[in-house]
């Protein structure tokens, strides 16, 4: 995509005949004070009359529908209509969507810590549902939506929303030290390969004195589910990434009980089987599996960020 600056990633969907369809998505990582809270900004444009797709379990999202509308069908089977500005928490499984296009959307992928500072609701209260952003930010958010509709580039949109985000950070209460320790320990725990729940509990008790129930509560507050569900997310998305990038089933089998377990877990969290991951999957899913910038682990907190003074 023309105009992409250093650090941004632009994707266009390639057809089997080598041409490109009318799909473009551009990502830009957050910077400065927003890094611990916002994983990335993105601008998506699909020039089609109808768009049907699958969204993997992912980070929490804050989305501005600039053109187009439709509905989302969640894991329990219920459907909700999209709204001009909406928020949804980290999901419990993949979900599907239908959009009447042409479609243009500006959005933010929020880290776990972003829920506390920018959204102000525990993640499990907004998981697997769409929340009207006017409930969270008041009717003023529709003024920002109208401004974004007039803009054309991702950089312009990021500049338009940053003042609001920084005001929210200034007004947010400082995170307790135990919560910061929890986020760091979860990051280390998830990156350890095939983590056990007891390892997470043990690390938290040793450093913070928290018991299992407290750890479970924090896990729901930041990641929309208990530790075992978070472990399953990390394991399935990690395996899906490796399979999409060319690994064999044997190479990713170790953390799973058997091949049916592997297939079922990947299907539950991505909407695809290991075979279909390589056969014309949703281009947004493809970029999140192909590019290490959008690995699931950044949902926790980037390793290079010092939060002690935040």
DRENKOL-197049 format. One record per residue (C-alpha): residue in three letters; y, x, z. Coordinates in nm, 3 decimals, padded with zeros to 5 digits, always signed. Each point is the difference from the previous one (the first is absolute). Layout:
{atom 'Ala', {Y, X, Z}}
...
//
This chain:
{atom 'Unk', {+00.000, +00.000, +00.000}}
{atom 'Unk', {+00.335, +00.143, -00.095}}
{atom 'Unk', {+00.237, +00.081, +00.281}}
{atom 'Unk', {-00.268, +00.095, +00.249}}
{atom 'Unk', {+00.126, +00.267, +00.240}}
{atom 'Unk', {-00.194, +00.265, +00.185}}
{atom 'Unk', {-00.237, -00.153, +00.252}}
{atom 'Unk', {-00.030, -00.330, -00.187}}
{atom 'Unk', {-00.313, -00.122, -00.177}}
{atom 'Unk', {+00.015, -00.231, -00.303}}
{atom 'Unk', {-00.303, -00.177, -00.144}}
{atom 'Unk', {-00.053, -00.200, -00.319}}
{atom 'Unk', {-00.326, -00.180, -00.069}}
{atom 'Unk', {-00.189, +00.152, -00.292}}
{atom 'Unk', {-00.207, -00.221, -00.228}}
{atom 'Unk', {-00.337, +00.098, -00.146}}
{atom 'Unk', {+00.156, +00.066, -00.341}}
{atom 'Unk', {+00.238, +00.258, +00.148}}
{atom 'Unk', {+00.309, -00.223, -00.002}}
{atom 'Unk', {+00.185, -00.107, +00.313}}
{atom 'Unk', {+00.035, -00.359, +00.117}}
{atom 'Unk', {+00.313, -00.152, +00.150}}
{atom 'Unk', {-00.072, +00.123, +00.351}}
{atom 'Unk', {+00.205, +00.259, +00.186}}
{atom 'Unk', {+00.014, +00.096, +00.365}}
{atom 'Unk', {+00.212, +00.274, +00.151}}
{atom 'Unk', {-00.037, +00.142, +00.351}}
{atom 'Unk', {+00.245, +00.200, +00.207}}
{atom 'Unk', {-00.091, +00.147, +00.342}}
{atom 'Unk', {+00.238, -00.069, +00.286}}
{atom 'Unk', {+00.226, +00.272, +00.137}}
{atom 'Unk', {+00.197, +00.097, +00.308}}
{atom 'Unk', {-00.016, -00.235, +00.299}}
{atom 'Unk', {-00.211, -00.248, -00.195}}
{atom 'Unk', {-00.300, +00.231, -00.049}}
{atom 'Unk', {-00.185, -00.108, +00.319}}
{atom 'Unk', {+00.055, -00.367, -00.080}}
{atom 'Unk', {-00.016, -00.045, -00.378}}
{atom 'Unk', {-00.280, +00.159, -00.203}}
{atom 'Unk', {+00.161, -00.066, -00.337}}
{atom 'Unk', {+00.226, -00.224, -00.208}}
{atom 'Unk', {-00.116, -00.141, -00.333}}
{atom 'Unk', {+00.119, -00.201, -00.298}}
{atom 'Unk', {-00.257, -00.187, -00.207}}
{atom 'Unk', {+00.057, -00.173, -00.334}}
{atom 'Unk', {-00.265, -00.196, -00.193}}
{atom 'Unk', {+00.108, -00.165, -00.323}}
{atom 'Unk', {-00.274, -00.263, -00.020}}
{atom 'Unk', {-00.006, -00.377, +00.026}}
{atom 'Unk', {-00.277, +00.008, +00.261}}
{atom 'Unk', {-00.125, +00.276, +00.228}}
{atom 'Unk', {-00.325, -00.024, +00.196}}
{atom 'Unk', {-00.107, +00.287, +00.218}}
{atom 'Unk', {-00.165, +00.138, +00.313}}
{atom 'Unk', {+00.181, +00.183, +00.278}}
{atom 'Unk', {-00.197, +00.238, +00.219}}
{atom 'Unk', {+00.044, +00.008, +00.376}}
{atom 'Unk', {+00.316, +00.200, +00.042}}
{atom 'Unk', {+00.313, +00.080, +00.192}}
{atom 'Unk', {+00.223, -00.282, +00.112}}
{atom 'Unk', {+00.240, -00.109, -00.274}}
{atom 'Unk', {+00.357, -00.131, -00.022}}
{atom 'Unk', {+00.060, -00.142, -00.347}}
{atom 'Unk', {+00.292, -00.137, -00.199}}
{atom 'Unk', {-00.114, -00.214, -00.294}}
{atom 'Unk', {+00.281, +00.052, -00.250}}
{atom 'Unk', {-00.169, -00.187, -00.288}}
{atom 'Unk', {-00.316, -00.210, +00.002}}
{atom 'Unk', {-00.186, -00.197, +00.265}}
{atom 'Unk', {-00.354, -00.101, +00.082}}
{atom 'Unk', {-00.251, -00.013, +00.282}}
{atom 'Unk', {-00.229, +00.226, +00.202}}
{atom 'Unk', {-00.355, -00.083, +00.110}}
{atom 'Unk', {-00.100, +00.173, +00.323}}
{atom 'Unk', {-00.345, +00.110, +00.125}}
{atom 'Unk', {-00.064, -00.327, +00.186}}
{atom 'Unk', {+00.062, -00.197, -00.320}}
{atom 'Unk', {+00.340, -00.150, +00.080}}
{atom 'Unk', {+00.284, +00.035, -00.251}}
{atom 'Unk', {+00.372, +00.038, +00.056}}
{atom 'Unk', {+00.290, -00.021, -00.244}}
{atom 'Unk', {+00.215, +00.308, -00.048}}
{atom 'Unk', {+00.362, +00.002, +00.118}}
{atom 'Unk', {+00.311, +00.182, -00.124}}
{atom 'Unk', {-00.021, +00.241, +00.296}}
{atom 'Unk', {-00.319, +00.027, +00.202}}
{atom 'Unk', {-00.192, +00.221, +00.238}}
{atom 'Unk', {-00.375, +00.033, +00.050}}
{atom 'Unk', {-00.178, +00.217, +00.250}}
{atom 'Unk', {-00.283, +00.248, -00.055}}
{atom 'Unk', {-00.285, -00.212, -00.133}}
{atom 'Unk', {-00.351, -00.045, +00.136}}
{atom 'Unk', {-00.160, +00.006, -00.349}}
{atom 'Unk', {+00.095, -00.015, -00.367}}
{atom 'Unk', {+00.178, -00.307, -00.134}}
{atom 'Unk', {+00.076, -00.145, -00.341}}
{atom 'Unk', {+00.319, -00.126, -00.160}}
{atom 'Unk', {+00.135, -00.195, -00.296}}
{atom 'Unk', {+00.356, +00.047, -00.124}}
{atom 'Unk', {+00.181, -00.195, -00.269}}
{atom 'Unk', {+00.201, +00.266, -00.180}}
{atom 'Unk', {+00.181, +00.189, -00.124}}
{atom 'Unk', {-00.013, +00.169, +00.340}}
{atom 'Unk', {+00.231, +00.249, +00.169}}
{atom 'Unk', {-00.037, +00.102, +00.364}}
{atom 'Unk', {+00.171, +00.251, +00.229}}
{atom 'Unk', {-00.193, +00.087, +00.312}}
{atom 'Unk', {-00.054, +00.224, +00.300}}
{atom 'Unk', {-00.334, +00.120, +00.138}}
{atom 'Unk', {+00.040, +00.018, +00.377}}
{atom 'Unk', {-00.180, +00.238, +00.231}}
{atom 'Unk', {-00.144, -00.131, +00.326}}
{atom 'Unk', {+00.305, +00.122, +00.190}}
{atom 'Unk', {+00.223, -00.192, -00.241}}
{atom 'Unk', {-00.129, -00.329, +00.135}}
{atom 'Unk', {+00.137, +00.080, +00.340}}
{atom 'Unk', {+00.341, +00.120, -00.117}}
{atom 'Unk', {+00.073, -00.196, -00.318}}
{atom 'Unk', {-00.202, -00.322, +00.021}}
{atom 'Unk', {-00.025, -00.047, +00.375}}
{atom 'Unk', {-00.329, -00.190, +00.000}}
{atom 'Unk', {-00.347, +00.130, +00.080}}
{atom 'Unk', {-00.191, +00.065, -00.322}}
{atom 'Unk', {-00.288, -00.230, +00.094}}
{atom 'Unk', {+00.242, -00.295, +00.019}}
{atom 'Unk', {+00.096, +00.039, -00.367}}
{atom 'Unk', {-00.328, +00.124, -00.149}}
{atom 'Unk', {-00.156, -00.201, -00.283}}
{atom 'Unk', {+00.305, -00.223, -00.038}}
{atom 'Unk', {+00.340, +00.000, -00.164}}
{atom 'Unk', {+00.304, -00.017, +00.229}}
{atom 'Unk', {+00.329, -00.133, -00.131}}
{atom 'Unk', {+00.244, +00.287, +00.058}}
{atom 'Unk', {+00.274, -00.245, +00.098}}
{atom 'Unk', {-00.203, -00.063, +00.318}}
{atom 'Unk', {+00.029, +00.369, +00.084}}
{atom 'Unk', {+00.345, +00.094, -00.131}}
{atom 'Unk', {+00.183, -00.330, -00.036}}
{atom 'Unk', {+00.150, -00.154, -00.315}}
{atom 'Unk', {+00.206, +00.317, -00.060}}
{atom 'Unk', {-00.308, +00.159, -00.156}}
{atom 'Unk', {+00.040, -00.233, -00.298}}
{atom 'Unk', {+00.336, +00.163, -00.072}}
{atom 'Unk', {-00.176, +00.336, -00.025}}
{atom 'Unk', {-00.260, -00.163, -00.226}}
{atom 'Unk', {+00.276, -00.123, -00.232}}
{atom 'Unk', {+00.150, +00.351, -00.010}}
{atom 'Unk', {-00.337, +00.157, -00.083}}
{atom 'Unk', {-00.051, -00.249, -00.283}}
{atom 'Unk', {+00.312, +00.140, -00.166}}
{atom 'Unk', {-00.117, +00.362, +00.024}}
{atom 'Unk', {-00.227, +00.172, -00.250}}
{atom 'Unk', {-00.125, +00.331, +00.145}}
{atom 'Unk', {-00.211, +00.088, +00.301}}
{atom 'Unk', {+00.261, +00.247, +00.124}}
{atom 'Unk', {+00.267, -00.271, -00.001}}
{atom 'Unk', {-00.224, -00.236, +00.194}}
{atom 'Unk', {-00.092, +00.261, +00.261}}
{atom 'Unk', {+00.370, +00.075, +00.050}}
{atom 'Unk', {+00.070, -00.372, +00.042}}
{atom 'Unk', {-00.262, -00.057, +00.271}}
{atom 'Unk', {+00.035, +00.326, +00.197}}
{atom 'Unk', {+00.306, -00.114, +00.203}}
{atom 'Unk', {-00.196, -00.303, +00.126}}
{atom 'Unk', {-00.300, +00.214, +00.089}}
{atom 'Unk', {+00.212, +00.253, +00.189}}
{atom 'Unk', {+00.176, -00.279, +00.192}}
{atom 'Unk', {-00.341, -00.135, +00.102}}
{atom 'Unk', {-00.105, +00.344, +00.120}}
{atom 'Unk', {+00.320, +00.038, +00.203}}
{atom 'Unk', {-00.063, -00.336, +00.167}}
{atom 'Unk', {-00.371, +00.058, +00.065}}
{atom 'Unk', {-00.127, +00.104, +00.340}}
{atom 'Unk', {-00.135, +00.352, +00.032}}
{atom 'Unk', {-00.378, +00.022, -00.019}}
{atom 'Unk', {-00.181, +00.082, +00.324}}
{atom 'Unk', {-00.147, +00.351, +00.011}}
{atom 'Unk', {-00.349, -00.144, +00.036}}
{atom 'Unk', {+00.043, -00.187, -00.330}}
{atom 'Unk', {+00.107, +00.318, -00.176}}
{atom 'Unk', {-00.305, +00.176, +00.141}}
{atom 'Unk', {-00.216, -00.290, -00.121}}
{atom 'Unk', {+00.134, +00.026, -00.356}}
{atom 'Unk', {-00.057, +00.376, -00.010}}
{atom 'Unk', {-00.349, -00.028, +00.149}}
{atom 'Unk', {-00.096, -00.273, -00.248}}
{atom 'Unk', {+00.115, +00.223, -00.285}}
{atom 'Unk', {-00.211, +00.289, +00.127}}
{atom 'Unk', {-00.293, -00.229, +00.076}}
{atom 'Unk', {+00.004, -00.159, -00.347}}
{atom 'Unk', {+00.023, +00.338, -00.173}}
{atom 'Unk', {-00.302, +00.136, +00.185}}
{atom 'Unk', {-00.254, -00.112, -00.261}}
{atom 'Unk', {-00.221, -00.268, +00.153}}
{atom 'Unk', {+00.173, -00.081, +00.328}}
{atom 'Unk', {-00.174, -00.182, +00.281}}
{atom 'Unk', {+00.174, -00.263, +00.211}}
{atom 'Unk', {-00.096, +00.189, +00.317}}
{atom 'Unk', {+00.185, +00.306, -00.132}}
{atom 'Unk', {+00.319, -00.205, -00.034}}
{atom 'Unk', {-00.037, -00.149, +00.347}}
{atom 'Unk', {-00.074, +00.340, +00.150}}
{atom 'Unk', {+00.301, +00.168, -00.158}}
{atom 'Unk', {+00.233, -00.279, +00.110}}
{atom 'Unk', {-00.129, -00.002, +00.356}}
{atom 'Unk', {+00.029, +00.380, +00.026}}
{atom 'Unk', {+00.360, +00.010, -00.126}}
{atom 'Unk', {+00.151, -00.331, +00.114}}
{atom 'Unk', {-00.234, -00.143, +00.261}}
{atom 'Unk', {-00.035, -00.321, -00.203}}
{atom 'Unk', {-00.321, -00.197, +00.020}}
{atom 'Unk', {-00.193, -00.163, -00.283}}
{atom 'Unk', {+00.177, -00.336, +00.024}}
{atom 'Unk', {+00.343, +00.164, -00.025}}
{atom 'Unk', {-00.110, +00.200, -00.304}}
{atom 'Unk', {-00.136, -00.315, -00.164}}
{atom 'Unk', {+00.330, -00.180, +00.062}}
{atom 'Unk', {+00.205, +00.281, -00.155}}
{atom 'Unk', {-00.233, +00.018, -00.298}}
{atom 'Unk', {+00.055, -00.371, -00.069}}
{atom 'Unk', {+00.374, +00.032, +00.052}}
{atom 'Unk', {+00.040, +00.286, -00.248}}
{atom 'Unk', {-00.293, -00.046, -00.241}}
{atom 'Unk', {-00.090, -00.371, +00.022}}
{atom 'Unk', {-00.353, +00.050, +00.131}}
{atom 'Unk', {-00.220, +00.169, +00.262}}
{atom 'Unk', {-00.102, +00.366, -00.026}}
{atom 'Unk', {-00.331, -00.075, -00.172}}
{atom 'Unk', {+00.175, -00.196, -00.275}}
{atom 'Unk', {+00.249, +00.284, -00.049}}
{atom 'Unk', {-00.290, +00.245, -00.021}}
{atom 'Unk', {-00.163, -00.216, -00.269}}
{atom 'Unk', {+00.328, -00.009, -00.198}}
{atom 'Unk', {+00.038, +00.378, +00.006}}
{atom 'Unk', {-00.365, +00.053, -00.092}}
{atom 'Unk', {-00.006, -00.249, -00.289}}
{atom 'Unk', {+00.333, +00.101, -00.154}}
{atom 'Unk', {-00.090, +00.368, +00.032}}
{atom 'Unk', {-00.332, -00.060, -00.178}}
{atom 'Unk', {+00.169, -00.211, -00.269}}
{atom 'Unk', {+00.251, +00.278, -00.067}}
{atom 'Unk', {-00.274, +00.257, -00.042}}
{atom 'Unk', {-00.207, -00.226, -00.226}}
{atom 'Unk', {+00.300, -00.086, -00.218}}
{atom 'Unk', {+00.078, +00.372, -00.032}}
{atom 'Unk', {-00.353, +00.073, -00.123}}
{atom 'Unk', {-00.227, +00.051, +00.302}}
{atom 'Unk', {-00.356, -00.131, -00.014}}
{atom 'Unk', {-00.143, -00.260, +00.238}}
{atom 'Unk', {-00.208, +00.270, +00.168}}
{atom 'Unk', {+00.315, +00.201, +00.073}}
{atom 'Unk', {+00.164, -00.283, +00.196}}
{atom 'Unk', {-00.309, -00.152, +00.165}}
{atom 'Unk', {+00.001, +00.197, +00.326}}
{atom 'Unk', {+00.215, -00.235, +00.217}}
{atom 'Unk', {-00.189, -00.313, -00.114}}
{atom 'Unk', {-00.337, -00.135, +00.109}}
{atom 'Unk', {-00.130, -00.039, -00.356}}
{atom 'Unk', {+00.115, -00.075, -00.355}}
{atom 'Unk', {+00.039, -00.379, +00.050}}
{atom 'Unk', {+00.217, +00.071, +00.305}}
{atom 'Unk', {+00.219, +00.233, -00.207}}
{atom 'Unk', {+00.035, -00.254, -00.282}}
{atom 'Unk', {+00.076, -00.290, +00.235}}
{atom 'Unk', {+00.265, +00.191, +00.194}}
{atom 'Unk', {+00.179, +00.122, -00.312}}
{atom 'Unk', {-00.010, -00.352, -00.148}}
{atom 'Unk', {+00.132, -00.150, +00.326}}
{atom 'Unk', {+00.304, +00.228, +00.019}}
{atom 'Unk', {+00.080, +00.061, -00.369}}
{atom 'Unk', {-00.141, -00.303, -00.185}}
{atom 'Unk', {-00.206, +00.232, -00.222}}
{atom 'Unk', {-00.349, +00.144, -00.003}}
{atom 'Unk', {-00.044, +00.377, -00.047}}
{atom 'Unk', {-00.083, -00.065, -00.367}}
{atom 'Unk', {+00.297, -00.226, -00.070}}
{atom 'Unk', {+00.239, +00.249, +00.165}}
{atom 'Unk', {-00.029, +00.203, -00.320}}
{atom 'Unk', {+00.020, -00.289, -00.246}}
{atom 'Unk', {+00.347, -00.137, -00.064}}
{atom 'Unk', {+00.109, -00.064, +00.358}}
{atom 'Unk', {+00.343, -00.128, +00.097}}
{atom 'Unk', {+00.249, +00.278, -00.087}}
{atom 'Unk', {+00.167, -00.018, +00.341}}
{atom 'Unk', {-00.336, +00.051, +00.169}}
{atom 'Unk', {-00.070, +00.283, -00.242}}
{atom 'Unk', {+00.311, +00.196, +00.094}}
{atom 'Unk', {-00.063, -00.040, +00.374}}
{atom 'Unk', {-00.352, +00.136, -00.047}}
{atom 'Unk', {+00.092, +00.276, -00.242}}
{atom 'Unk', {+00.311, +00.149, +00.158}}
{atom 'Unk', {-00.025, +00.176, +00.335}}
{atom 'Unk', {+00.360, -00.105, +00.077}}
{atom 'Unk', {-00.133, -00.351, +00.064}}
{atom 'Unk', {-00.306, +00.079, +00.207}}
{atom 'Unk', {-00.068, -00.253, +00.274}}
{atom 'Unk', {+00.060, +00.255, +00.276}}
{atom 'Unk', {+00.381, -00.008, -00.033}}
{atom 'Unk', {-00.023, -00.352, +00.144}}
{atom 'Unk', {-00.017, +00.177, +00.334}}
{atom 'Unk', {+00.277, +00.257, +00.005}}
{atom 'Unk', {+00.071, +00.308, -00.214}}
{atom 'Unk', {-00.115, +00.321, +00.161}}
{atom 'Unk', {+00.330, +00.180, -00.062}}
{atom 'Unk', {+00.218, -00.251, +00.189}}
{atom 'Unk', {+00.116, +00.070, +00.355}}
{atom 'Unk', {+00.060, -00.329, +00.178}}
{atom 'Unk', {+00.082, +00.140, +00.343}}
{atom 'Unk', {+00.368, -00.071, -00.041}}
{atom 'Unk', {-00.031, -00.339, -00.168}}
//
